[in-house]
Amino acid sequence: MTAHTQSVEDFVESELAEMAAKTSDTLHEDLFTQLDAEIDALWTRAREGKMWKHVTTHGFDRGLYFLVMKQVFHYTSHNATNQAVAAFRTTPDQLGLLKFVYEHAREELGHERMVLHDLRAIGLIEKGEVIDDVPLPATDALIGYLYGVALREGPIPRLGYSYWAESVYTHIAPLLDAARGTLGLTDREMAFFVAHAEIDSKHADEVRHTITRAVTTLEQARDVHRVAVTTLSLTLLLLEQSYEKWVEQKSAA
């Protein structure tokens, strides 16, 4: 092989590597743009819902707040596990992805206990009491869907859930403000949300970084987008169902 031939091959290899990098950057830019647009659209739609309009106009009473927090307890109880089992759909050489999965599963472990703490702090449950209500249909569907994604598809599609969930607090701020205002809640009585707001700011950057490293094909990008839209839609539906259940209970009283 001549020096000229070698230099041509090096040039071609360099050009191909640059093209691949540009293609990857475009893939991620398009994915983040689509995710942000769809997530914003879903939250905009949620603000037109019965639950949102009622809470931002009239605030929470203890019954509605209790119903919502029980749903938060139910799905949070499963988040560490459905994150961890996603590792079954990886290969040993995906070290960065496995590290993300295990670390985030560990960090989510036991967070449902903060929900119990908050409910005890305002007297909605007694010390030692547990939540054994059946989850509302949308909550049950969200839990089952996340296990299905984790076990069938693995951690890459599940990143869609993490993407919006780790940066949710700017969107739900009006609901949290309403809870503080009408129920007189302090930071100590909202430990679940206060702690997560601090933790998730770091997690959001980690999720975005992991997506740029793990998502390498258009199919994977579509999977992340699909799971993000489905899980957020189910989460918003469980809020509406909580409101409907509360109205039903008040009518029956």
Stockholm file with secondary structure:
# STOCKHOLM 1.0

chainA/1-253         MTAHTQSVEDFVESELAEMAAKTSDTLHEDLFTQLDAEIDALWTRAREGKMWKHVTTHGFDRGLYFLVMKQVFHYTSHNATNQAVAAFRTTPDQLGLLKFVYEHAREELGHERMVLHDLRAIGLIEKGEVIDDVPLPATDALIGYLYGVALREGPIPRLGYSYWAESVYTHIAPLLDAARGTLGLTDREMAFFVAHAEIDSKHADEVRHTITRAVTTLEQARDVHRVAVTTLSLTLLLLEQSYEKWVEQKSAA
#=GR chainA/1-253 SS CCHHHHHHHHHHHHHHHHHHHHHHHHHHHHHHHHHHHHHHHHHHHHTTSHHHHHHHHHCCCHHHHHHHHHHHHHHHHHHHHHHHGGGGGSCTTCHHHHHHHHHHHHHHTTTHHHHHHHHHHTTSSCTTCCCCCCCCHHHHHHHHHHHHHHHHTCHHHHHHHHHHHTTCHHHHHHHHHHHHHHHCCCSGGGHHHHHHHHHHHHHHHHHHHHHHHHCCSHHHHHHHHHHHHHHHHHHHHHHHHHHHHHHHHHHHC
#=GC SS_cons         CCHHHHHHHHHHHHHHHHHHHHHHHHHHHHHHHHHHHHHHHHHHHHTTSHHHHHHHHHCCCHHHHHHHHHHHHHHHHHHHHHHHGGGGGSCTTCHHHHHHHHHHHHHHTTTHHHHHHHHHHTTSSCTTCCCCCCCCHHHHHHHHHHHHHHHHTCHHHHHHHHHHHTTCHHHHHHHHHHHHHHHCCCSGGGHHHHHHHHHHHHHHHHHHHHHHHHCCSHHHHHHHHHHHHHHHHHHHHHHHHHHHHHHHHHHHC
//
